[in-house]
């Protein structure tokens, strides 16, 4: 037969008198006992209380059964204490304390129920502190969440305030998407914000996002229009460039003009730009290829001309050290006549040979300039007049020097000697 916790009413608190033939009372634990009828009592501060019967078992089994019930209650209290220490929601702790208090006060169990009630009372006091702590923490969490969500809105508004013409729209779109993901995650994982603040922030975020969408659509609509105009212009340039191909090298100047116009035509979109440029460049390649063929043929002749001009340079470069002006001029004139008759040399050699012949021409011209400087009648007249003046000055200073020495005036001697020496230097410079 299973244990029966339902006692007949009334159950006396005092120790009953054992009926005739009943089993003797048993006192097996400090917190409870079993009487002769199998009734189990729990000891409480104000006396005993019957908690049930275990008629078909031994007193030890009866006590053990109701002691296990106490252990279960004590385990629930311990678990609740641990939850409170870990910071479980205060409301949940308060509800559990109330439920366990009700269970402990009328528990059909054997054990120190008063101690369990004391622990529950302590938990009730801790709930108040926990509530205050969690309220402060919740308030701080809401304030921090408001700051974080406001920062998301401010960044979205910053993106919306950019100049649409200067914005990097791929980056702006990616940034806005990332901000929206942050917003959603904040709503899911963060604390619940006050309704007014939350709605106001969402309105600002939504307005910023709408502004960005409007600017982006307008930008790309204008860009599409600009691309269409550029495509039309570049297609015209491609047609003109292709028309120059039959002209060969004669079309190069016109093609270069078209190339300048191409650079000013603007972008037509990567896909179209690449395709149109390929056609335009192909036309230019064809034009320059025709020129390259002509250049290749000309270079055969020009190489021979180069060899002849190198021979002339070998003949001309000794004039760099010539001193006879007349002979040098005659020799250079002969070389120049033959140089002009030879004709062109390869393009990459033009500067080299021209620089060498110009160096010879400069040297011969210097011989002529030096001769003119020496034989210039005006210069000679000026030189002779100055020499005459210097001779007169030297004669005068020599007399002054002699007089100064005779008088013994050292300062006059020094001044006269210095002036005399200077005039002699000038006279030597004139070669007189």
Secondary structure as UniProt FT lines:
FT   TURN            20..21
FT   STRAND          26..29
FT   TURN            30..31
FT   STRAND          32..34
FT   TURN            36..37
FT   STRAND          39..44
FT   TURN            45..46
FT   STRAND          47..53
FT   TURN            55..56
FT   HELIX           59..85
FT   TURN            86..87
FT   HELIX           90..105
FT   HELIX           113..160
FT   TURN            164..166
FT   HELIX           169..189
FT   HELIX           195..244
FT   HELIX           245..251
FT   HELIX           252..264
FT   HELIX           270..316
FT   HELIX           317..321
FT   HELIX           325..342
FT   HELIX           347..375
FT   HELIX           377..407
FT   HELIX           410..430
//
